[in-house]
């Protein structure tokens, strides 16, 4: 008996249209064929784990491409990846099903439509109308009507900080196999909810995220419901589709899917005032002083407005300059600053060299002050190779660790997300020995969260400033919360189905 053949493809990038940097082909890390199972990849590893449980199912890994969150993809980069995806599907088909591992917040220059939906439509056009398609997504993405038209079932992450990518890929594949084996024709309903919140306001260990995501298994267990999900969305992009989404898929009864999606959307809307920052927050000066003086070690401090894992360049040295002005704020590490010209200077000078440079000279996302400093190069490399599981790239670009007085700062020739202890160790820096560490993050990612004795989030400026209500929204449909805090809304007004 021939095996069921399941293709695996995906283009997973969280893209910030406000970034001055674009995501071109050089920023991508693309895996093909056997490289997918060999590299323990985000979401993909869960898809493969589910297939491995079935003797009569064959995984056909074709292509998965990713990059650190950053600026919108260039059109040429996107079109090349999309074309290769479709070509591989044509060359290696036919398939009994396809699993797509995307993010949900993909943006492409000059495309003018939601790019995950465009990618999904291209896959659908390639494989035909009858092959079931399952889509696995990050909860910080979006679900558009075009995505509902072209997909059969959906699964999304249920934790932030993200700890369940493997489980999410597993669920996506499990749903697909159920569709193939039983012949059911799922129906999906989604409700677009006009709420703009940053991921830091909806972390799942704390209310209201904890309640809402804990409620999803009860929705999953309703009669006829295959799976329900909450999409927080990516609120830094001023797009017509930006906002939250409640989504539910039934095994064939559209009314059951609609009822679940509407109930979930109503619960989210009723808790809209609860989406606030619940971690410890502070201004730059106050937060750094608290970090330096506390007996809890190590402290991890987030430069939230320049958060590279939300797409910011990581170029701002505002926080570092503030620390260097105050002698009380030493024994610290400032990690992940984008400064390609300084890295080139450091690589040319070599380890142990003393160099003069100007902080702020390479700011590209915001104007800011400058400070002339002298530093000693303690480490450098043309490439930063990481060990262990990484949610983004497994190798990064050139870097230099420079000591400035009692502070070590790491500079990089590509934007980088310092999300694991392995990033520090790869640069010869102990991730727990210093008093405090300043990273270009919002909430702490799991492996950093697990070693931090305390977390302080600095309310800083930048391309992902968390003060969303103060932004000049031009394309997001109005009214929208919290920009229009007294607005009325009903879930039925945001409902769409396949």
MOKA-V871479 format. One record per backbone hydrogen bond with DSSP energy under -0.5 kcal/mol. CO is the residue of the C=O (numbers start at 0). NH is the residue of the N-H. If there is no record, write none. Layout:
BEGIN
<<CO;NH> <CO;NH>>
END
This chain:
BEGIN
<<3;5> <3;57> <4;6> <4;95> <4;96> <5;59> <6;98> <7;61> <7;62> <8;100> <9;64> <10;12> <10;102> <11;66> <12;14> <13;69> <14;16> <15;18> <15;71> <21;23> <22;73> <23;26> <24;27> <28;65> <30;63> <31;34> <32;35> <32;36> <33;37> <34;38> <35;38> <35;40> <40;44> <41;43> <42;45> <42;46> <43;47> <44;48> <45;49> <46;50> <47;51> <48;52> <49;52> <50;53> <52;54> <53;56> <55;3> <56;58> <57;5> <59;7> <61;32> <62;9> <63;30> <64;11> <65;28> <69;15> <71;22> <72;108> <73;77> <74;78> <75;79> <76;80> <77;81> <78;82> <79;83> <80;84> <81;85> <82;86> <83;87> <84;88> <85;89> <86;90> <87;91> <88;92> <95;131> <96;6> <97;133> <98;8> <98;100> <99;101> <99;135> <102;137> <103;141> <104;14> <105;114> <105;115> <106;72> <107;110> <107;111> <113;117> <114;118> <115;119> <116;120> <117;121> <118;122> <119;123> <120;124> <121;125> <122;126> <123;127> <131;97> <132;151> <132;152> <133;99> <134;154> <135;101> <136;156> <137;140> <138;231> <138;232> <143;146> <143;147> <144;148> <145;149> <146;150> <152;134> <154;136> <159;203> <159;204> <163;167> <164;168> <165;169> <166;170> <167;171> <168;172> <169;173> <170;174> <171;175> <172;176> <173;177> <174;178> <175;179> <176;180> <177;181> <178;182> <183;185> <186;249> <187;497> <188;247> <189;495> <190;192> <190;245> <191;193> <192;194> <192;243> <193;480> <194;196> <196;234> <197;200> <198;201> <202;205> <205;208> <205;209> <207;211> <208;212> <209;213> <210;214> <212;215> <214;217> <214;218> <215;219> <216;220> <218;221> <221;224> <223;250> <226;248> <228;246> <229;231> <230;244> <232;234> <233;236> <235;237> <236;238> <238;241> <243;192> <244;230> <245;190> <246;228> <247;188> <248;225> <248;226> <249;186> <250;184> <251;253> <252;256> <253;257> <254;258> <255;259> <256;260> <257;261> <258;262> <259;263> <260;264> <261;265> <262;266> <263;267> <264;268> <265;269> <266;270> <267;270> <268;271> <270;273> <271;274> <273;275> <275;277> <279;456> <281;458> <282;286> <283;287> <284;288> <285;289> <286;290> <287;291> <288;292> <289;293> <294;296> <297;452> <297;453> <298;300> <298;436> <299;455> <300;438> <301;303> <301;457> <302;305> <303;306> <304;463> <305;307> <306;309> <306;311> <307;310> <313;337> <316;320> <317;321> <318;322> <319;323> <320;324> <322;325> <324;326> <325;328> <326;329> <330;434> <330;435> <331;407> <332;334> <332;437> <333;409> <334;439> <336;338> <336;411> <338;342> <339;343> <340;344> <341;345> <342;346> <343;347> <344;348> <345;349> <349;352> <352;376> <354;374> <356;358> <356;372> <357;360> <358;370> <359;362> <370;358> <372;356> <374;354> <375;377> <375;402> <376;351> <378;400> <380;398> <382;384> <383;385> <383;395> <393;385> <395;383> <397;412> <398;380> <399;401> <399;410> <400;377> <400;378> <401;403> <401;408> <402;375> <402;404> <403;406> <405;330> <405;331> <406;403> <407;333> <408;401> <409;336> <410;399> <411;338> <415;417> <416;418> <418;447> <419;422> <419;423> <420;424> <421;425> <422;426> <423;426> <423;428> <424;427> <434;298> <435;332> <436;300> <436;438> <437;334> <438;302> <438;440> <439;307> <439;308> <442;441> <444;447> <444;448> <445;449> <447;450> <447;451> <453;299> <455;301> <455;457> <456;281> <457;303> <457;459> <461;464> <465;467> <466;469> <467;470> <470;472> <479;483> <480;195> <481;484> <482;484> <483;486> <489;492> <490;493> <491;494> <493;191> <495;189>>
END
